[in-house]
């Protein structure tokens, strides 16, 4: 029996797979590493696993990289999309839903949507950018998608920002809450359950926010 955890290891520029079937004794299973070509995992920051693929936000490769993890002992590069032309500078957050990967790219102050229908050839679909008003995405750091909305933790806007992704080619601003009065200084993580977004703000305690969407 096996149960696996996929770990983005930034200092190793690696995606590493750990067998966690026995929580008291986790064991190494496999890994893939490398900055730049061919694996594009430089400063791998976050990973999202769906079916047989791990989607990795590699912050210093400015990339979304897709790894085939069907054989956990031998993960293999499948495809990647990189660079400023695709609004992926400083990719640090990723969430996959349906045929799309939603990437938080802090150096572009952007939420970027990538079509991953063909994992070997991910393609740019759409993006929304901007620090401060009106989009509040400065240092977009993490993203969670539920229904037609993407919830973005924007680190230097001290904000939870909500983006309408009904049309992936044209994501639009829906709403935002910011600032010290709302305990959102340094917002870096977000998770949505029912009508609440739970935001990790590194200068603040954990904060649940009520959503009425």
Helices and strands as residue ranges (DSSP letters): E 4-9, G 10-12, E 14-19, E 27-33, E 44-50, E 53-58, E 63-68, E 76-82, G 84-86, E 91-97, E 100-105, G 106-108, E 110-115, E 123-129, E 140-146, E 149-154, E 159-164, E 172-178, G 180-182, E 187-193, E 196-201, E 207-210
